[in-house]
Every structure is written in C-alpha cells, then in structure tokens.
Amino acid sequence: MRLVSAGCRHHANDNIADFIEPGELEQLQAEVQAQMQGVLRALVIDTDSDHNTQDTAKRVAKMFVQEIFKGRYQPMPAVTEFPNVTRLNELMIVGPITVRSACSHHLCPIMGKVWIGLLPNEHSNLIGLSKYARICDWIMSRPQIQEEAVTMLANELQERVQPDGLAIVMEADHFCMHWRGVKDSESKMTNSVMRGSFMKDPHLRREFLSLIR
Ligand SMILES: Nc1nc2c(ncn2[C@@H]2O[C@H](COP(=O)(O)OP(=O)(O)OP(=O)(O)O)[C@@H](O)[C@H]2O)c(=O)[nH]1
C-alpha cells in the first residue's frame, strides 16, 4: 500500500527495502508461508500426514524471502569507495563472478557467470574487489530476466565508480529451458552491455573480450 501511494514500482526485480519497517519482513515471510501452504493444498498434497512436506511451506517462504530473492528486500550492501589517488586508467577485469538467480516467468533457476570490465579515469571511485561480487549477488537475488539484470548491474556500477568505460558480459543456463518446456539442456544465453570507451573503442572492446575467453 505504501509502495502504491509513493508511486514506487515494485516489479519482480525491483528492490523495496526502503519501504520495509523493522519487523515487517518477518510478517511478510509468515504471509508467504501461509499462501504457500495454500498452494500445496491446491496441489493436493496432504502435508499433515506426509512427513516430507510438513514444513515445506515454511522452508520455501524462508528460501524466497531470506535467500534466493533477498535482493528485493535487503538494502544494497555497504560499499566503501576509495579515491583514485594514483590516477589508474588501465583496463581492469573482474570475473568470472558466479550468478545465481531465477527467471521472472517460471521462477526456475538461472545459473551463470558475469565478467565486468572497467576503464577508470582520475575522477573515478575505486571500490573493493569483493564488492563487485556483492553488488552482483544483490541484483541477481531477485526474479530477473537476463537482459534487465545486466542493465541493472551496469547502472549500479556506473553510478558508484563513474568510469570512462564499463563492459559487462553474462553467460547463463536457464533452467526454464533445461528442466521443463523445450528441455534443451545445452543452450545458454550470453549478453553484454558496453558503455563509454568500450562502445567507442573497438580495440578496448576486443582486448576485454579476448581476456575473458
Ligand atoms: N528474453 C528472456 N527470456 C527468458 C529469460 N528467462 C526465461 N525466458 C523465456 O521466457 C519465455 C516465457 O514464455 P511463455 O511463452 O510466456 O511461457 P511458456 O509457455 O511456459 O514457455 P515455454 O518455456 O516455451 O514452455 C520462455 O521462452 C523462456 O525461455 C530471460 O532471461 N530473457
């Protein structure tokens, strides 16, 4: 309700941490548990006598809220920014960072890897290496589609680091294609975002792409 009156978008891959008051996340998880119990009932699973599913609704609610979709409910991880004192302006690459996400359409897992390339300038902020993986995990721990996930990650890094160039490549397995539906277990999705000097300079782009192979 507060989200609606504030005009705040709350799509599957949006973060709503600013609207969660202390104690509300526990209430939200309890509501997910109750609704999940209803889903199991609708699936005609006798959770009273089936010892394997007695606590499934509780486990699934905890998994959604505290684990696999935590990037919707928790604030962005703290990121310390350091000034670029030595004026680094060479290509740097972080990766492969492991990606664990889920597709917005079927809530099936997306498992993959991300590579991040940055060309800082003297005004850029440098952030600790582990923070790339933390920010990535925060963005990916939501129901996503891959195209929007890489754009969200790029926007977040652009804002923090303000580099001259930013490149992101993501390669992932989509279990909605492997496990169900078309059942094509070999195909992967690869996409990229190239900004600033990676867009303008084909040599830089080639150097990045050759180093991540
Ligand atoms: N573009 C894009 N599509 C995705 C992503 N993850 C899953 N999908 C696709 O989203 C589509 C959802 O399609 P629908 O036709 O509405 O659903 P469906 O009938 O269950 O589709 P099938 O998977 O073909 O059985 C499927 O083709 C999925 O493969 C993603 O990250 N990006």
The ligand as an ORCA input file, in Angstrom:
! r2SCAN-3c Opt
* xyz 0 1
  N      14.341    -12.883    -23.057
  C      14.404    -13.724    -21.996
  N      13.569    -14.768    -21.956
  C      13.653    -15.596    -20.898
  C      14.569    -15.421    -19.848
  N      14.392    -16.419    -18.963
  C      13.396    -17.183    -19.449
  N      12.947    -16.714    -20.630
  C      11.894    -17.205    -21.560
  O      10.642    -16.637    -21.255
  C       9.678    -17.297    -22.031
  C       8.331    -17.340    -21.316
  O       7.478    -17.706    -22.341
  P       5.919    -18.048    -22.339
  O       5.595    -18.444    -23.722
  O       5.117    -16.951    -21.775
  O       5.839    -19.276    -21.322
  P       5.760    -20.832    -21.632
  O       4.583    -21.134    -22.479
  O       5.825    -21.534    -20.319
  O       7.083    -21.040    -22.492
  P       7.981    -22.321    -22.808
  O       9.222    -22.145    -21.970
  O       8.304    -22.227    -24.285
  O       7.228    -23.559    -22.450
  C      10.271    -18.657    -22.363
  O      10.543    -18.662    -23.754
  C      11.588    -18.686    -21.559
  O      12.585    -19.455    -22.185
  C      15.442    -14.291    -19.924
  O      16.279    -14.025    -19.066
  N      15.319    -13.484    -21.028
*
